[in-house]
Amino acid sequence: MKHGLFVRKKIEVNTDPQRRCYNGCHFSSEMVWTGWTLICPYTELAVAKDTMESFQKINPSREYKIEEVEE
């Protein structure tokens, strides 16, 4: 059985109906989570957990999770 390490991050989405943007600033926007993306598969769960902890320390604003993936 393999385990996959997944990541997602928050991005700013322009919610203004007129799509206004002034010098990179939106008239109205909101922060939303992206979908989960597989970073890499692991055969050992302990290695996946160790890697996830390291990535979380490097990028605390992102979310990480480990799930079983098909071989």
C-alpha positions, -999 to +999 in steps of 0.1 A: +000+000+000+013+035-009+007+067+009+005+101-009+015+134+005-009+161-006-007+199-003-031+229-007-027+266-002-048+298+001-050+321-029-067+355-034-096+354-058-111+386-073-148+387-065-156+420-080-183+416-107-165+443-128-131+425-123-115+458-112-078+457-101-058+488-093-020+483-089-025+447-080-052+454-055-087+441-061-118+462-053-132+431-035-116+397-031-116+367-008-091+340+002-100+305-008-082+271-006-070+254-037-077+218-044-054+191-030-024+183-051-003+151-048+033+160-041+048+125-041+039+089-031+057+070-003+058+033+005+064+039+042+039+059+063+067+070+087+087+086+059+056+104+046+048+117+081+084+129+086+084+146+052+050+163+060+063+177+093+094+191+075+073+207+048+049+222+074+078+238+091+091+253+059+056+265+046+033+270+077+007+288+056+000+257+036-019+225+046-006+190+042-023+156+045-014+120+039-038+096+022-037+061+008-032+061-030-037+034-055-006+015-067 
